[in-house]
C-alpha cells in the first residue's frame, strides 16, 4: 500500500501497481460505463442481479439511470428492491456526486434503449453463449473499432486517467467462456453475484457453447473476434478496444473483477494477433475486496494467469453500516458492479477519502433513496 492510501490494497504485480497509483494520486478521472446484454443472463439462477429473468433485461438500464441521475421521484426504470442488498451502483453514484466525476454512458448492445443520454455504438445484444454463436462476427469487428475510436477520443479529453466500467447481467459467465477460449484456466476461479459462486452451472453453459462453436469453426484456428462472436458479449469487445487505445495516452482503470480480467485478456490477445500498439503498464484492474477476497472464487490466481496486469481493490467495509442492505456485502451477497470498486479507488486517489468519508457518502445517498421511496408509497 502506498503512503496515505491505506484503503487501496494491491494483490498482483505490486511494483507496477504502486507505480500506477503514485502516478495518478491526486488526479481526477473520467468515468465511462459500457452497457451490454447477453441472453445468458436470462437463464434461471445464473445471476442475482435482478429478481427474475425478465427483470434482468432492464438491470443495466436501471443502473445507468441511477448512475446518471441519482435519486429521482419517478425513475423510468427503478432499481431492484433492496431486500437482498443495495445495488453496487450506490457506491459509484455516491462518488460521482460528491467528487463531481465526469460520466459518459455507452450502449454496446441492449434490448431496450437506455433512458439517459448515451452514445449508441450500434451494437446488438448477445445470444446465450450456450449457442456458440453469441454475436455476428461483423458486429464484433464494428464494436471493436468503436471501442478504439472512443477510447482514443475520451483519453484525449482528460489529463489523467479513464475509469472503464460495465453493466452486463450474466457477464461473469461470458467472461469465463472467453477466458477459457483464450486458453486461460479460469474454471472455478471466477466470481458471481451469488454469495456462493454457481461454478458448475456456469461451466456447463461454457462447455455447451464451446462445443457448439467447435462444431462449426474453421480449421485454421480462432482469433479474438471469433471467440467473442462465439461465446462473448458486446461490452467485452468495446472495453478491450477502449483500453488499448486509451493506454496510448494515459492511465486506464478497468473497474470490475472477473469481467475486466477477461477484457484485459482480450486486449492482450488483440494486440498480439494484430500487432496493435498499446501501453499495458498504464492499465490496472480495480475492484472491491469482496471480489478480490471472495472465498468462493480465486480472483488473485486468475489475475496472475491472465497476464502482467495489476489487480487492486478498495478495502471499503460495510461491517459497521447502519443499513442492513449494505452489511450483507460482508456476507458475499453483493460484491461489485457498475464500476463500484473502481469508483471507490478513484475516491481514495483523488481526494484521499477515508473509510469513514466513503461510507458516509454511500449511506447518505441510500438514506435519500429510501426517503424518496417512502414518499412514493404515500
Number of C-alpha atoms within 10 A of each C-alpha: 14 15 7 13 18 14 20 24 22 22 18 18 17 16 11 18 25 17 13 19 23 14 14 17 18 16 16 22 26 22 25 23 23 29 29 27 31 30 20 27 27 20 16 12 15 23 24 20 23 22 15 14 20 13 12 25 21 23 23 27 26 22 26 31 24 22 24 20 13 19 21 14 11 10 14 14 17 17 20 19 11 12 9 16 18 22 23 20 25 26 27 25 28 26 22 22 16 12 14 13 16 14 14 16 22 22 26 27 25 24 15 12 12 23 14 16 13 18 14 16 19 13 21 22 19 27 22 25 32 23 19 27 23 27 27 16 16 13 18 27 18 15 26 23 17 22 28 20 16 23 27 20 14 19 24 15 11 15 14 19 27 28 25 28 28 27 23 27 29 27 28 23 31 33 27 30 29 30 28 19 22 19 10 17 15 26 18 18 20 27 29 30 22 17 19 15 21 20 19 11 13 22 18 11 23 26 16 15 23 23 15 18 22 15 10 10 15 10 7 6 8 13 15 23 21 22 25 29 26 31 32 34 33 31 34 32 30 32 31 28 26 28 33 27 26 28 23 18 20 20 26 31 28 28 33 30 34 29 31 27 29 30 27 29 24 26 26 20 18 21 14 11 11 10 9 13 13 18 16 19 17 24 27 27 29 35 31 29 21 24 27 28 14 22 15 19 23 19 24 21 16 23 27 16 17 22 14 18 23 25 28 31 26 27 19 19 19 18 14 11 15 10 15 16 18 27 19 20 21 16 14 19 21 25 28 25 28 28 32 28 32 30 31 29 30 34 27 24 22 16 13 18 18 16 17 10 13 21 20 14 18 21 20 13 19 20 13 14 17 13 12 15 15 10 10 10 6 5
